[in-house]
């Protein structure tokens, strides 16, 4: 039970609200509006170059290392961006705003280990890496000042060539896809059109109406607002489809269209094209606008309409509800030109009781025959993994029961009954069989890797068990439905499979790491036990090598087993140093069974280093960190998990605190709670409903659930179906019970559904009006996650100062007011 007591008053004025770079919102104390940096040694750590990203070619001949960028400057986030239809577009480049890109490429031959750097322009920004079908080239896009250009690298020579000027349209999905190693790529190219002129005066009021039609939707952001937004959307997303040869020659195939996606058939003779059509919507993002999918021949002429879908603004909010009409339209990877698609049999409404939910159909080129029904699902279609003419795996799932079923299908014989292989709770990690391993097939697309007997395939799994998490390789005989363990990782490392080199399972490429060893790639021979290192990356933050990291286990009062990862600073000795001020960083999860909720799925032997604004940086300031204490919210049978959310949340937090105090790591009067997004919502709820913590940090959260009335997180009921639940789960409603200091941080351009910046602003205003101790920091130009070097450094400065002031033992010294930015 939450004990109400007078709001605490510190030596600083209790009410401090800041919006960096903007004017203050009537604060009680003026606050300096300047960026602050994280304390030492965190500041220097933020500027450390991180490990390169690694990709391995499908034919396993090449390993590429992609140089990561440093944290971007705030100036990069300040580039003009267009926010329309749920998208954020860089106005200059026609690519996504705030997009992550790499800075360089190294190519390594796996057989010899020879490594060569690709000669690229200085400060180039590259992404959208795509291997050519036969593995001779690597294509990528490069952002320049005025647009995006297409480049390729010849992997045998490491020579890079720019194939196009900066004319690609990357606003919606990758701008290019391969046709073949000889014919080049299909690309979305920006047409020569003038931008729409903005009206200096509004043409009239914004008017929308609904005449009795149900159209519930989540709280999307950056939607269309007016006719000018519609014109901007059309201008920036319009493309011409062109074929670009390996010498840079261009052949236009279509007129200007709102092209969503384009994919060549495996034999490269046909093109699957999806475009967006009017009417647009001001209530849903572009992904739900009307869509038309057609097949083009190589000359660009339409030969078949696969689907012509209306606006999908009326999908029921019940989980597993989907769009009506043909969806998930793809090419079969094992055949030259066979389409397959899925269509709902329940009108897309998961609440309707029907015997069959979805139908999967296929159609061969030249697309003049009748589609062939391949499979009907009783649950919602999940995915298909194709093998050959006689073998495919079909997966179907259902959210309410957490049920996942795997079927063996015979694509060549539609009359053959699907064979059930597995039926399990997909939240039961201990029974997870792993994922089927694929390999390039006859058309260089991924298909099931079948063993020489033709009846067995291979599974790569994470290997969670009561003993720990140890990835594995299994061979699965489909005839006997039996699995044979071929390899499994062992202490003291965490090692996961990246590639299976051959269908006899004699060699694997793995990624191995330990708490002290950075992740590196190995070629492991399973027959001779020989190991060949492929990379030799070193620890970018060696200070953390001496951090104590331990997966700890404890129990909730009702018997549910819980776990967390406990981090302690280097050289910490509990007998010598005593308890430490401790931050618990949380994010709850919903379950349908106590058994699944009790499982330990965190690996012991992983390499864990902080990045961005991770709370693990606070280890350098003398804090203990309990990361991810499991806070399962269980709703068994017909019960919804949120029916008992607060009770279960409190039980989980109490168990974590009791464990820390009993072990001697923490003191009950030196504990803080924090989280990001749904974790921030959780932190605020724990401050409102318990007295377990002395302070809280809530980053980019949602605190008033009436502002997300058509569902949130795992809640699929509407506000009007469960008003008591929405109110009980809203910390805003219980702001009068938040009597501990709360630090609120939010990106001013938060694009995440439901976590509008208004959520933090309103909770701040509520606590301000109630006399609470609260600080509100709104980060200009930042989204749901924080990207710029300035914002990341400032967030860590805020977090450190807040915890130093309200959680550490020592009283604030005379310099604290200046440190917090207060001015006279």
ChimeraX attribute file (.defattr): number of C-alpha atoms within 10 A of each C-alpha:
attribute: neighborCount
match mode: 1-to-1
recipient: residues
	/A:1	8
	/A:2	14
	/A:3	10
	/A:4	14
	/A:5	10
	/A:6	10
	/A:7	17
	/A:8	12
	/A:9	14
	/A:10	14
	/A:11	12
	/A:12	15
	/A:13	13
	/A:14	19
	/A:15	23
	/A:16	25
	/A:17	25
	/A:18	25
	/A:19	21
	/A:20	20
	/A:21	14
	/A:22	11
	/A:23	12
	/A:24	17
	/A:25	13
	/A:26	11
	/A:27	15
	/A:28	13
	/A:29	18
	/A:30	18
	/A:31	20
	/A:32	17
	/A:33	15
	/A:34	13
	/A:35	15
	/A:36	18
	/A:37	18
	/A:38	24
	/A:39	18
	/A:40	10
	/A:41	12
	/A:42	18
	/A:43	18
	/A:44	10
	/A:45	19
	/A:46	21
	/A:47	11
	/A:48	13
	/A:49	14
	/A:50	17
	/A:51	16
	/A:52	18
	/A:53	12
	/A:54	15
	/A:55	16
	/A:56	18
	/A:57	19
	/A:58	21
	/A:59	16
	/A:60	17
	/A:61	15
	/A:62	20
	/A:63	22
	/A:64	22
	/A:65	20
	/A:66	20
	/A:67	19
	/A:68	18
	/A:69	16
	/A:70	15
	/A:71	18
	/A:72	15
	/A:73	13
	/A:74	16
	/A:75	10
	/A:76	13
	/A:77	19
	/A:78	13
	/A:79	14
	/A:80	12
	/A:81	19
	/A:82	20
	/A:83	20
	/A:84	23
	/A:85	26
	/A:86	20
	/A:87	22
	/A:88	19
	/A:89	24
	/A:90	22
	/A:91	18
	/A:92	17
	/A:93	24
	/A:94	24
	/A:95	25
	/A:96	19
	/A:97	22
	/A:98	20
	/A:99	12
	/A:100	13
	/A:101	18
	/A:102	20
	/A:103	19
	/A:104	21
	/A:105	22
	/A:106	17
	/A:107	23
	/A:108	23
	/A:109	17
	/A:110	19
	/A:111	11
	/A:112	9
	/A:113	15
	/A:114	9
	/A:115	16
	/A:116	16
	/A:117	14
	/A:118	17
	/A:119	14
	/A:120	16
	/A:121	9
	/A:122	8
	/A:123	11
	/A:124	13
	/A:125	20
	/A:126	24
	/A:127	17
	/A:128	18
	/A:129	16
	/A:130	18
	/A:131	22
	/A:132	22
	/A:133	20
	/A:134	16
	/A:135	20
	/A:136	18
	/A:137	22
	/A:138	21
	/A:139	24
	/A:140	21
	/A:141	25
	/A:142	21
	/A:143	21
	/A:144	16
	/A:145	8
	/A:146	13
	/A:147	20
	/A:148	26
	/A:149	23
	/A:150	25
	/A:151	20
	/A:152	22
	/A:153	21
	/A:154	15
	/A:155	22
	/A:156	13
	/A:157	12
	/A:158	20
	/A:159	15
	/A:160	17
	/A:161	17
	/A:162	19
	/A:163	19
	/A:164	19
	/A:165	14
	/A:166	21
	/A:167	21
	/A:168	27
	/A:169	29
	/A:170	28
	/A:171	23
	/A:172	21
	/A:173	15
	/A:174	21
	/A:175	28
	/A:176	29
	/A:177	23
	/A:178	23
	/A:179	25
	/A:180	19
	/A:181	16
	/A:182	13
	/A:183	14
	/A:184	23
	/A:185	24
	/A:186	25
	/A:187	29
	/A:188	31
	/A:189	25
	/A:190	22
	/A:191	18
	/A:192	10
	/A:193	10
	/A:194	7
	/A:195	11
	/A:196	15
	/A:197	9
	/A:198	12
	/A:199	8
	/A:200	6
	/A:201	6
	/A:202	11
	/A:203	10
	/A:204	7
	/A:205	7
	/A:206	9
	/A:207	6
	/A:208	7
	/A:209	5
	/A:210	7
	/A:211	5
	/A:212	6
	/A:213	7
	/A:214	11
	/A:215	13
	/A:216	17
	/A:217	17
	/A:218	16
	/A:219	18
	/A:220	18
	/A:221	22
	/A:222	21
	/A:223	19
	/A:224	24
	/A:225	14
	/A:226	15
	/A:227	13
	/A:228	16
	/A:229	19
	/A:230	20
	/A:231	16
	/A:232	20
	/A:233	22
	/A:234	19
	/A:235	17
	/A:236	26
	/A:237	22
	/A:238	24
	/A:239	28
	/A:240	21
	/A:241	28
	/A:242	20
	/A:243	26
	/A:244	22
	/A:245	19
	/A:246	18
	/A:247	12
	/A:248	17
	/A:249	12
	/A:250	18
	/A:251	14
	/A:252	17
	/A:253	18
	/A:254	15
	/A:255	13
	/A:256	18
	/A:257	18
	/A:258	22
	/A:259	24
	/A:260	23
	/A:261	20
	/A:262	24
	/A:263	21
	/A:264	24
	/A:265	23
	/A:266	24
	/A:267	15
	/A:268	17
	/A:269	15
	/A:270	22
	/A:271	25
	/A:272	22
	/A:273	21
	/A:274	22
	/A:275	19
	/A:276	26
	/A:277	19
	/A:278	13
	/A:279	10
	/A:280	18
	/A:281	19
	/A:282	18
	/A:283	22
	/A:284	24
	/A:285	20
	/A:286	24
	/A:287	15
	/A:288	20
	/A:289	21
	/A:290	19
	/A:291	22
	/A:292	18
	/A:293	22
	/A:294	18
	/A:295	25
	/A:296	20
	/A:297	17
	/A:298	14
	/A:299	14
	/A:300	19
	/A:301	13
	/A:302	15
	/A:303	15
	/A:304	16
	/A:305	14
	/A:306	21
	/A:307	16
	/A:308	16
	/A:309	19
	/A:310	18
	/A:311	21
	/A:312	20
	/A:313	19
	/A:314	17
	/A:315	20
	/A:316	22
	/A:317	21
	/A:318	19
	/A:319	17
	/A:320	19
	/A:321	19
	/A:322	21
	/A:323	20
	/A:324	20
	/A:325	16
	/A:326	19
	/A:327	19
	/A:328	11
	/A:329	19
	/A:330	16
	/A:331	22
	/A:332	25
	/A:333	24
	/A:334	21
	/A:335	19
	/A:336	18
	/A:337	22
	/A:338	18
	/A:339	22
	/A:340	23
	/A:341	22
	/A:342	24
	/A:343	22
	/A:344	24
	/A:345	19
	/A:346	19
	/A:347	17
	/A:348	22
	/A:349	21
	/A:350	22
	/A:351	13
	/A:352	11
	/A:353	9
	/A:354	12
	/A:355	12
	/A:356	14
	/A:357	24
	/A:358	22
	/A:359	19
	/A:360	23
	/A:361	20
	/A:362	21
	/A:363	20
	/A:364	18
	/A:365	15
	/A:366	13
	/A:367	17
	/A:368	10
	/A:369	9
	/A:370	10
	/A:371	15
	/A:372	14
	/A:373	17
	/A:374	22
	/A:375	23
	/A:376	21
	/A:377	21
	/A:378	17
	/A:379	21
	/A:380	25
	/A:381	24
	/A:382	17
	/A:383	14
	/A:384	18
	/A:385	20
	/A:386	24
	/A:387	24
	/A:388	21
	/A:389	13
	/A:390	12
	/A:391	19
	/A:392	18
	/A:393	21
	/A:394	23
	/A:395	20
	/A:396	21
	/A:397	23
	/A:398	19
	/A:399	17
	/A:400	16
	/A:401	17
	/A:402	15
	/A:403	16
	/A:404	19
	/A:405	21
	/A:406	20
	/A:407	20
	/A:408	20
	/A:409	25
	/A:410	22
	/A:411	22
	/A:412	12
	/A:413	11
	/A:414	14
	/A:415	11
	/A:416	12
	/A:417	13
	/A:418	19
	/A:419	14
	/A:420	15
	/A:421	15
	/A:422	13
	/A:423	14
	/A:424	16
	/A:425	19
	/A:426	18
	/A:427	20
	/A:428	19
	/A:429	19
	/A:430	18
	/A:431	13
	/A:432	16
	/A:433	19
	/A:434	17
	/A:435	13
	/A:436	20
	/A:437	23
	/A:438	22
	/A:439	21
	/A:440	17
	/A:441	18
	/A:442	15
	/A:443	17
	/A:444	19
	/A:445	18
	/A:446	19
	/A:447	22
	/A:448	22
	/A:449	25
	/A:450	24
	/A:451	17
	/A:452	10
	/A:453	10
	/A:454	13
	/A:455	14
	/A:456	21
	/A:457	22
	/A:458	27
	/A:459	23
	/A:460	22
	/A:461	21
	/A:462	23
	/A:463	24
	/A:464	21
	/A:465	16
	/A:466	11
	/A:467	8
	/A:468	18
	/A:469	25
	/A:470	21
	/A:471	20
	/A:472	22
	/A:473	28
	/A:474	23
	/A:475	21
	/A:476	21
	/A:477	18
	/A:478	16
	/A:479	9
	/A:480	9
	/A:481	12
	/A:482	12
	/A:483	17
	/A:484	12
	/A:485	12
	/A:486	14
	/A:487	16
	/A:488	18
	/A:489	19
	/A:490	13
	/A:491	12
	/A:492	12
	/A:493	20
	/A:494	22
	/A:495	27
	/A:496	23
	/A:497	24
	/A:498	17
	/A:499	21
	/A:500	24
	/A:501	18
	/A:502	13
	/A:503	19
	/A:504	14
	/A:505	19
	/A:506	15
	/A:507	20
	/A:508	20
	/A:509	23
	/A:510	21
	/A:511	19
	/A:512	21
	/A:513	20
	/A:514	19
	/A:515	21
	/A:516	19
	/A:517	19
	/A:518	22
	/A:519	24
	/A:520	18
	/A:521	22
	/A:522	20
	/A:523	22
	/A:524	20
	/A:525	16
	/A:526	14
	/A:527	9
	/A:528	9
	/A:529	10
	/A:530	10
	/A:531	14
	/A:532	14
	/A:533	16
	/A:534	20
	/A:535	17
	/A:536	12
	/A:537	13
	/A:538	14
	/A:539	17
	/A:540	14
	/A:541	17
	/A:542	14
	/A:543	14
	/A:544	22
	/A:545	18
	/A:546	14
	/A:547	20
	/A:548	15
	/A:549	21
	/A:550	16
	/A:551	19
	/A:552	18
	/A:553	16
	/A:554	17
	/A:555	17
	/A:556	20
	/A:557	12
	/A:558	9
	/A:559	10
	/A:560	18
	/A:561	21
	/A:562	21
	/A:563	25
	/A:564	23
	/A:565	19
	/A:566	19
	/A:567	19
	/A:568	24
	/A:569	22
	/A:570	15
	/A:571	10
	/A:572	18
	/A:573	12
	/A:574	14
	/A:575	9
	/A:576	7
	/A:577	10
	/A:578	12
	/A:579	21
	/A:580	24
	/A:581	21
	/A:582	30
	/A:583	28
	/A:584	26
	/A:585	26
	/A:586	23
	/A:587	20
	/A:588	18
	/A:589	15
	/A:590	19
	/A:591	23
	/A:592	23
	/A:593	20
	/A:594	16
	/A:595	13
	/A:596	19
	/A:597	22
	/A:598	22
	/A:599	21
	/A:600	23
	/A:601	19
	/A:602	17
	/A:603	20
	/A:604	21
	/A:605	24
	/A:606	21
	/A:607	20
	/A:608	20
	/A:609	19
	/A:610	14
	/A:611	16
	/A:612	19
	/A:613	22
	/A:614	13
	/A:615	21
	/A:616	23
	/A:617	25
	/A:618	23
	/A:619	19
	/A:620	18
	/A:621	15
	/A:622	17
	/A:623	27
	/A:624	26
	/A:625	24
	/A:626	27
	/A:627	21
	/A:628	18
	/A:629	23
	/A:630	24
	/A:631	27
	/A:632	26
	/A:633	26
	/A:634	24
	/A:635	19
	/A:636	13
	/A:637	11
	/A:638	9
	/A:639	11
	/A:640	20
	/A:641	21
	/A:642	20
	/A:643	18
	/A:644	16
	/A:645	21
	/A:646	19
	/A:647	13
	/A:648	20
	/A:649	20
	/A:650	19
	/A:651	18
	/A:652	27
	/A:653	22
	/A:654	17
	/A:655	19
	/A:656	25
	/A:657	20
	/A:658	19
	/A:659	17
	/A:660	23
	/A:661	15
	/A:662	12
	/A:663	12
	/A:664	14
	/A:665	21
	/A:666	23
	/A:667	18
	/A:668	18
	/A:669	17
	/A:670	21
	/A:671	26
	/A:672	28
	/A:673	26
	/A:674	27
	/A:675	25
	/A:676	22
	/A:677	21
	/A:678	22
	/A:679	24
	/A:680	26
	/A:681	28
	/A:682	29
	/A:683	29
	/A:684	32
	/A:685	24
	/A:686	23
	/A:687	27
	/A:688	23
	/A:689	21
	/A:690	19
	/A:691	20
	/A:692	20
	/A:693	23
	/A:694	20
	/A:695	29
	/A:696	30
	/A:697	27
	/A:698	28
	/A:699	27
	/A:700	29
	/A:701	28
	/A:702	30
	/A:703	30
	/A:704	25
	/A:705	24
	/A:706	18
	/A:707	20
	/A:708	21
	/A:709	22
	/A:710	21
	/A:711	23
	/A:712	19
	/A:713	10
	/A:714	15
	/A:715	20
	/A:716	18
	/A:717	19
	/A:718	19
	/A:719	19
	/A:720	12
	/A:721	12
	/A:722	14
	/A:723	15
	/A:724	12
	/A:725	20
	/A:726	24
	/A:727	16
	/A:728	19
	/A:729	23
	/A:730	22
	/A:731	25
	/A:732	27
	/A:733	18
	/A:734	20
	/A:735	23
	/A:736	17
	/A:737	24
	/A:738	29
	/A:739	26
	/A:740	24
	/A:741	29
	/A:742	27
	/A:743	25
	/A:744	26
	/A:745	26
	/A:746	31
	/A:747	25
	/A:748	20
	/A:749	18
	/A:750	23
	/A:751	21
	/A:752	19
	/A:753	17
	/A:754	25
	/A:755	26
	/A:756	25
	/A:757	23
	/A:758	18
	/A:759	19
	/A:760	27
	/A:761	18
	/A:762	14
	/A:763	22
	/A:764	26
	/A:765	19
	/A:766	18
	/A:767	23
	/A:768	20
	/A:769	12
	/A:770	15
	/A:771	17
	/A:772	26
	/A:773	24
	/A:774	26
	/A:775	22
	/A:776	24
	/A:777	23
	/A:778	24
	/A:779	27
	/A:780	19
	/A:781	21
	/A:782	22
	/A:783	20
	/A:784	21
	/A:785	19
	/A:786	21
	/A:787	23
	/A:788	22
	/A:789	20
	/A:790	20
	/A:791	28
	/A:792	25
	/A:793	22
	/A:794	23
	/A:795	25
	/A:796	23
	/A:797	22
	/A:798	23
	/A:799	22
	/A:800	18
	/A:801	18
	/A:802	21
	/A:803	24
	/A:804	19
	/A:805	19
	/A:806	21
	/A:807	24
	/A:808	20
	/A:809	12
	/A:810	9
	/A:811	13
	/A:812	16
	/A:813	9
	/A:814	9
	/A:815	8
	/A:816	16
	/A:817	15
	/A:818	13
	/A:819	13
	/A:820	17
	/A:821	17
	/A:822	16
	/A:823	10
	/A:824	7
